[in-house]
Amino acid sequence: MSLATDSETSAPLRAQPSMAGVGDYIALMKPRVMSLVVFTAFVGYAVAPLHVHPVIGFAALLCIAIGAGAAGALNMWYDADIDARMRRTAGRPIPAGRVTPGEALAFGITLATFSVVLLGLLVNVIAAGLLAFTILFYVVIYTMWLKRSTPQNIVIGGAAGAFPPMIGWAAATGGLAVEPILLFLIIFFWTPPHFWALSLYSAEDYQRAGVPMLPVVSGERETRRQILVYTLILVPLGILPWLLGYAGLSYGIVAVATGAVMVAMALRVRREAPDAGHRASRKLFAFSILYLFLLFAALPVDKWVTG
């Protein structure tokens, strides 16, 4: 048996300084995803028939942004092993060693609790409950369960990204209606073709990480078919707010025009040759972001123009 020396027993324990900077914690919150969440939540808030005081409305959007950041941080905490094996995500703060998993977990839990409690106190319980459910769904249902277990992970898990317009509407009105549910459905059916287009040219990454994305499990041909199927469902849903009278002609023109482009690009993906370098898939992925932005931006603009 060896005895510790006096210097060993008397040396004070010192915490190692964190290697993380402000930029690393911002990266944990997935700012690009957060911006999309805030934008779609704002649209849900802006097209609602009732509104709270502008300061309270700003606080609601801020809480939604913080909640989205919390979900992103908790996603990166749990998926650190996957991120480390993928070229696209290996530089993220946790696999790169700049943020420890414990720091990311504490950061995410703190943000989630703060955002939900503050939204409930400042706005209303319905909006806060929807935000809490969204964070829980994204972290537990999608990240911890679906992502690693089924190629339908994006389909079912896409619901998490579709809730923000409903939260924005609830923040403005204290309830829900058909219109925000329709906005939910648009994002829900937009998510699979958007992410499957990305997964087509990132399939090797997902295979290396052991994530059962559709191209890995069912192959490229089936993925291209599914992209077209979901796009053909998405485009009529995008036009529906105009057909049902929730939006005017200007929105209808945007929805029809951008929807026609989405269908045309999905058809190109369907017919793309295996040796084409996924050019059509990359273009569809990029345009799908623009499609959703134009569609949702047209809603409040149409409302303000028509009064």
Secondary structure, DSSP 8 states (H G I E B T S, - for coil): -----HHHHHS----------HHHHHHHT-HHHHHHHHHHHHHHHHTSS----HHHHHHHHHHHHHHHHHHHHHHHHHTHHHHHH-TTTTTSTTTTTSS-HHHHHHHHHHHHHHHHHHHHHHT-HHHHHHHHHHHHIIIIIIIIIIHHH-TTHHHHHTHHHHSHHHHHHHHHHSS--HHHHHHHHHHHHHHHHHHHHHHHHTHHHHHHHT---HHHHH-HHHHHHHHHHHHHHHHHHHHHHHHTTSS-HHHHHHHHHHHHHHHHHHHHHHH--TTSTTHHHHHHHHHHHHHHHHHHHHHHHHHHHH-
